[in-house]
Amino acid sequence: MTKLQEFTDFLKTVDLKGYRQKYSKIKILEMDMPKNIQAISLLYKVYWSEKNFIDFDNFYKLYLKKYKTDLEAFRIETTLCKSDFYRGLEARIYRTWAGLITQIHAGYVAESVFGNGSVKMSAELDHQGVDIRVEYKGHILNYQIKKTSFSGVRSPRPLSKNKKLTGEVIDIFYEVPNSSYFEEPKTKKGDYKIPYKRFIEDKRLERLDNGFVIFTSYLFEQKKIEIDSKSN
């Protein structure tokens, strides 16, 4: 079994609905968090570098253990009691986890298209605005993945303006309709609702049964075909 298939199978087991019910209303810790306690580096280390596909509960235990001292220092700085701070922290880290593992999964999809060793992902690249870096046949591709709403509102994350960034910057905008559109995809007239129709027509995306939206190989195949055609 490939790591891509293993990771896809893992994502299928995540109880997204249960986590959403547990964490969606908890917004205690919404202020900026210092870099020394952000979960991004650990996420890339566990799921990309080590290829250890553990569930959120086990990841959160690792996170607490690794950043225990710095977390307490930050808690004291926020003046929050332990109960509120760690309740808010868990919800905050879950949201980061859910967003980033989808992105990391896309890295495995890219690697399945461009070949082993062709993809780089890290916290350092993330800070530069690069979600997935591909090196293929002398080309450097810097993918920036950005979620948009049905109304066209894009993620608040700005486009990278890093002039030192080598290679081509490729912005990937994608739209995920509310889960209600998948539960009731048709109008009373029997037509597919527009958000649902746009989603199912987007060859780059696939929705797993538990609600996870992942990228398909189509997202990267078109660029590979373009590069291959120029190098022949």
N, C-alpha and C positions, 0 to 999 in steps of 0.2 A: 504494500500500500504506500502511495506517495504521501509526502508531508501535506500537500494540498488537500488530498482526500481525507487524511486524518484530521486536519484542522476543520474542514467542512463538516465532517461527521461530529466533531466536538461542538461546533456552533449550533448544530441541530438539536443538541441536548440542553441548551441554555433555556431556562425558564424565564423568558423575557417578560411575559405577562405578570408572573409572580414578583419579579424584581421591580417592575414598574409600579405595581400596587404598593410595594414596600417602601420605595424611595421617592416616588414622583412628587410628593407633597413636602418632602423634607428639604428646606432651603435655608438651613441655619448658617452654613458656612459658605457664603457666596463671594466673599472678598478675595482679592488676589492672594495666592499662596506663594511664598518664597520658593525659588528653584530648588533649594536643598531638601524640600519635602514633597516635591511634585512626583507623581507616579510614572511619568512618561519614560524615564530611563529604565526603570525596573520592568515596565511593560515590554519594551523592546528586548531587554535582556532575556526575559523569561520566554516570551512567545516567538521571538525571531531568532536571537542568537542561540539560546539553549533548546528551542523547539519543544518546550514543556507546556503542553496544553491543559493547564489546570483550571478548575472552575473559579468563579469570582471569590467565593468564600475562602478558598485556599490562597488565592493571590493576595487578598486583603490581609490575611494572617502574615504572609511574607512581608508585605508592605509595612505593617505595624512593627514587626520585629526589626526591620532594617532601619526605620526612621524614628524609633521610639524616643530617643533623647531629643532630637530636633523637633519632634511633634509636641512634646511637653513644653519646650521652650516657646513654641508658637502659641500653644494653648494659653499659657500664662500671659503672653503678650496680648491676646484677644480678650482676656478677662472673662472668658466663658467657663462655666463649670464643666467638670469632666463629662458628665452625662450628655449635656447639650453638644459639647464640642465633638465628641466621638460619634454621636448619632449623626451630626451634620457631616462629619468627615467621611463616614462610611458611604453615605448617599453621594457625596461629591466624588469620591474615588470610583464608585460604581459607574457614574456617568462618563468619567474619563475612560474607564475600562471598556465599557460597551462601545464607545465611539472608536477607540483605537484598535481594538481587536478586529473590527471590520476592515479597517485600513491595512492592518498587518496581513489579514487574509488576502487582500488585493495584491500584496507583495508576493505572496506565494503563487497567485494566479499569474502575475507578470513573469515570475521565474519559470513557470511551466511553459510560457510562450517563448521567452527569449533565451532560456537555457540556464542550467545550474551555474551559480556564481555571478550571474548578470545583474542581480538586484542588490541594492544597498538601502538599508533603513536604519535610522538611529535617532536618538534624541537631538544630537548635534545637527543633523540634516533637518529635523523637524523644526528646530529653532530658526533655521534659514528659510523656512517656508516650503521645504521639499518633503513630501510625504513618501514618495517612492522614487529612487534614482536607478535608472537602467543604463548599463554600459553595454552596447551591442554594436559590433562591427565598426568601431571607431566613433560611434555616436554616443553622446551623453544626453539622456532624456530625464528631465526633472518634472515628475508628475505632482500636481497640486490638486487634491481632491476636495471639492466644496459642495456641500449640500445646499439646495435651494428649497424654498417653500413653493406651494402651488401658485401663490400670487406673484412669484418671481423674486421674492426677497432672498438674498444670498446670505450665507454664513458671514458673521461679522469678522471672521479672520481675513485680514488684508492680503492682497496679492504680494508676493515677494518682490521687493525692489532692490534686492542684493545684487549690486553691479559686479561683485566678485564671483558670482555664481557662474560656473562654466557649464556650457551645454544649452540645450533647448528647454524652455519652460513650457509645459503643457498643462493647461487648466482644464480640469474635468468637473463640470457642473452636472449634478444629478438631482433628481426630485423623488422624494418618497411620500406618497399620499398617506393621510391618516389611516389607521387600521380599519376605520369604519367603512372605507371604500372597498376593502377586501372582503369585509363581512357582508356588505350589500353593494355589489359592484354595478347593479343596473338601476335605471330610473323606473318610475311607474309605467313609462311607455315601453319598457323593455330594452332600451338602449344602454350601452355601457356609459357610465359617468366619465366625464372628461379626464379627471386625474387618474382613474384606474386604466382607461384606454391608453393614455400616454405612457403609463408605467409598463403595461404589458407589451407595448410596441417598442420599448427601449431595449435593444438587444444586449446592452451592456450590463443589465441588471437582472437579478433573480431573487425572488422572495422565498425563503424557506418556510416550512409549515408553522414554525414557532414565531414567525414575524421578522426574523433577521433578514435584512436585505444585503446581498453580497454582489460583487462584480463578477462578470463572466469573462472568459478569455477574449471575447469580441472586443473589449475595451482596448486591448493591447495588440491584437492580431492585425488590425488595420495599419498601425504604425510599422510593425514588423514587415508587412507586405511592401509598404512604401520604401523602407530601407533596403530590403532584399532586391527590389526591382531596380534600384539605382546602383547597386553593387554588382549586378550581373553583367 
